[in-house]
Structure formats: C-alpha cells, structure tokens
C-alpha cells in the first residue's frame, strides 16, 4: 500500500515506477522473497489457482482484455473486494474495486503464492 500514488511506467519494476506485472514482481520479491519474474503469463501459473470468491489478501489477481486481447493486467488483492495495482500512465498505482463493471467483467483468475 505504501506505493499507492507512484507513477506507472511501461516495463517498470520499481521502486520509483511500475507497470502492472513489475509491481506484482516487486512486491512479492520484497515481501515473500520469491522471484516470480516480470511476465504475467508466468505469474498466473505460479502457486495455487484461486477463484474470485476464494481470494485472500496477498493473492495475485489477473484480468483479460484490458488494453489488449487476452491476459493483460495484474494486481494484488488486499481484501474487502479491493486490489492494488499499477493501472496505467494516467492513474499510476491505485486501489480498485474487483467487482466494478470494468474489472469484474475482465476477471481472468487468481493465484495464491504462500
């Protein structure tokens, strides 16, 4: 949560700017000590797959068809139906509602790493 408000940068892995999978990589590496790579296609396959109704804080969340067709966005679930993510150049790192019309309709899956 300490990175909310930080800028978005394509291919950014922090600590001063992030893209979505760079943000998830940075946070996981600095909290769990795991290198999950910067590739969201790799990230979604790591750990245990969890459904939206099974999410726990710290689970990775993934979305499809955001800025491109197919898997295209990642974040970290923080509880209460909310997730933190590096959204785009306009908003940077922010908290969003998992069940919003936009993200709820683009849900692609969740991953529990620990």
Buried (B, 14 or more C-beta within 10 A) or exposed (E): EEBEEBBBBEEBBBEEBBBBBBBBBBBBBEEEEBEBBBEBEEBBEBBEEBEBEEBEEBBBBBBBEBEEEEBBBBBBBBEEBBBBBBBBEEEBBBBBEBEEEEBEEBBBBBBBBE
